[in-house]
């Protein structure tokens, strides 16, 4: 919950406060450029680490059954890719045909995040729709997963300099990130309630306060 909140708040505030930065036309990663770039780099690293820990906690909570291994593992891979992308600073999006080694590496890790984001939703949807403890999140998980697929396709189009969406690529990316991290926050909040003994257990019974 803290990681999802931290990441979104940081890039929204930095995008608003950074002189010369355009949140609508520039990628979130471009906040890593310049003297204050360390703020966004730290956000990548810390958020990635928290997602890795969250994936482990979710795996323990799910125990066994459908997506109990694949779902949390996908989240952990997203966390690793996000964490690893931080030190490799991206290139300015205005340099269409010029790519540094660190910029290419950052892009590869970013591609992992944006590819696995919708997949992680759809994989966990298989579990959520069958598990009484998670069934309340099944519909929103499916909707977010399908929506992310559409948004990622739009982002690929917006990344092309000849596209009419090129000037809006930053906004398109932000919609994706807010959608995914909002979903992560919701799943983490649900996990917190289950761990605290609030809500049904996987067997469908309501857990006693303080039980695990």
MIMARLUM-713803 format. One line per 3 residues: their letters; for each residue z, x, y of C-alpha. Coordinates in steps of 0.1 Angstrom, whole numbers, padded with zeros to 4 digits. Each point is the difference from the previous one (the first is absolute). Layout:
BEGIN
A> Z,X,Y  ...
% end
This chain:
BEGIN
XXX> 0000,0000,0000  0009,0028,0024  -0032,0020,-0009
XXX> -0023,-0030,0007  0017,-0007,0032  0001,0036,0012
XXX> -0037,0006,-0006  -0012,-0031,0018  0024,0004,0029
XXX> -0009,0036,0005  -0038,-0004,0001  0003,-0031,0022
XXX> 0023,0017,0026  -0018,0033,-0001  -0034,-0018,0004
XXX> 0014,-0019,0030  0017,0030,0017  -0024,0028,-0007
XXX> -0022,0007,0031  -0037,-0002,-0006  0004,-0015,-0035
XXX> -0018,-0033,-0008  0016,-0020,-0029  -0031,-0021,-0004
XXX> -0025,0028,-0003  0020,0029,-0014  0016,0004,-0035
XXX> 0038,0002,-0005  -0005,0035,-0014  -0013,0012,0034
XXX> 0036,-0004,0013  0006,0033,-0020  -0021,0018,0026
XXX> 0015,0015,0031  0034,0013,0010  0018,-0031,-0012
XXX> -0019,-0002,-0032  0030,0011,-0020  0015,-0035,0004
XXX> -0029,-0016,-0020  0000,0029,-0025  0037,-0005,-0006
XXX> -0006,-0038,-0004  -0026,0007,-0027  0023,0023,-0019
XXX> 0032,-0021,0002  -0017,-0033,-0007  -0018,0015,-0030
XXX> 0032,0013,-0014  0018,-0034,0004  -0029,-0018,-0018
XXX> 0003,0025,-0029  0037,-0008,-0003  -0007,-0037,0004
XXX> -0026,0001,-0028  0026,0016,-0023  0026,-0027,0009
XXX> -0026,-0028,-0007  -0008,0015,-0034  0037,-0001,-0009
XXX> 0003,-0036,0012  -0031,-0012,-0019  0012,0017,-0032
XXX> -0029,-0009,-0023  -0029,-0024,-0004  -0032,-0005,0020
XXX> -0006,0025,0027  0035,0015,-0003  -0015,0035,-0002
XXX> -0034,-0003,0017  0013,-0019,0031  0028,0024,0010
XXX> -0022,0030,-0009  -0027,-0011,0023  0025,-0004,0028
XXX> 0013,0035,-0007  -0035,0014,0001  -0005,-0017,0034
XXX> 0033,0016,0012  -0011,0035,-0012  -0034,-0003,0017
XXX> 0016,-0013,0032  0025,0028,-0001  -0025,0027,-0007
XXX> -0024,-0012,0027  0024,0008,0028  -0002,0038,0001
XXX> -0038,-0002,-0002  -0009,-0011,0035  -0031,-0022,0004
XXX> -0030,0008,0022  -0007,-0021,0031  -0021,-0030,-0009
XXX> -0024,0009,0028  -0011,0031,-0020  -0022,-0020,-0023
XXX> -0019,0030,-0015  0027,0026,0002  0027,0002,-0026
XXX> 0027,0026,-0005  0015,0008,-0034  0033,-0015,0009
XXX> -0018,-0031,0014  -0019,-0005,-0033  0032,0004,-0020
XXX> 0018,-0026,0022  -0030,-0023,-0005  0002,0003,-0038
XXX> 0037,-0008,-0001  -0007,-0029,0024  -0027,-0013,-0023
XXX> 0025,-0001,-0029  0025,-0020,0022  -0026,-0026,0011
XXX> -0016,-0003,-0035  0033,-0004,-0019  0016,-0024,0026
XXX> -0019,-0031,-0012  0001,0011,-0036  0038,0003,0000
XXX> 0003,-0035,0014  -0023,-0015,-0027  0017,0019,-0028
XXX> 0034,-0011,0010  -0013,-0036,0004  -0004,0000,-0038
XXX> 0037,0006,-0003  0012,-0022,0029  -0017,-0031,-0012
XXX> 0017,0002,-0035  0035,0012,0011  0024,-0027,0013
XXX> 0017,0027,0021  -0032,0008,0018  -0021,-0032,-0002
XXX> 0007,-0009,0036  -0020,0030,0011  -0030,-0005,-0023
XXX> -0022,-0021,0023  0006,0022,0031  -0006,0031,-0022
XXX> -0034,-0013,-0012  -0010,-0011,0036  0009,0035,0014
XXX> -0018,0018,-0028  -0032,-0020,0005  0002,0002,0038
XXX> 0005,0038,-0002  -0032,0003,-0020  -0019,-0018,0027
XXX> 0017,0020,0027  -0007,0034,-0017  -0037,-0009,-0003
XXX> 0000,-0009,0037  0017,0034,0008  -0028,0019,-0019
XXX> -0025,-0019,0021  0019,0007,0032  0001,0037,-0008
XXX> -0037,0003,0004  -0010,0011,0035  -0030,-0024,0001
XXX> 0022,-0030,-0009  0008,-0026,0026  0036,0003,-0013
XXX> 0003,0037,0008  0018,-0006,0032  0025,-0022,-0018
XXX> 0007,0022,-0030  0035,0008,0011  0008,-0037,0002
XXX> -0015,-0007,-0034  0021,0028,-0015  0032,-0013,0016
XXX> -0006,-0034,-0015  -0002,0016,-0034  0031,0021,0005
XXX> 0021,-0029,0014  -0011,-0023,-0028  0009,0026,-0027
XXX> 0032,0012,0014  0011,-0035,0008  -0005,-0008,-0037
XXX> 0019,0031,-0010  0029,-0011,0022  0000,-0034,-0016
XXX> 0000,0014,-0035  0028,0025,0009  0020,-0028,0015
XXX> -0004,-0021,-0031  0011,0030,-0021  0031,0004,0022
XXX> 0009,-0037,-0006  -0004,0004,-0037  0021,0032,-0001
XXX> 0027,-0018,0020  0001,-0028,-0026  -0017,-0025,0023
XXX> -0027,-0021,-0017  -0012,-0005,-0036  0000,0027,-0026
XXX> -0031,0007,-0021  0013,-0025,-0025  0000,-0027,0026
XXX> 0038,-0002,0004  0016,0004,0034  0018,0033,0001
XXX> 0037,0002,0008  0009,0018,0033  0004,0037,-0006
XX> -0016,-0001,-0034  -0029,0023,-0010
% end
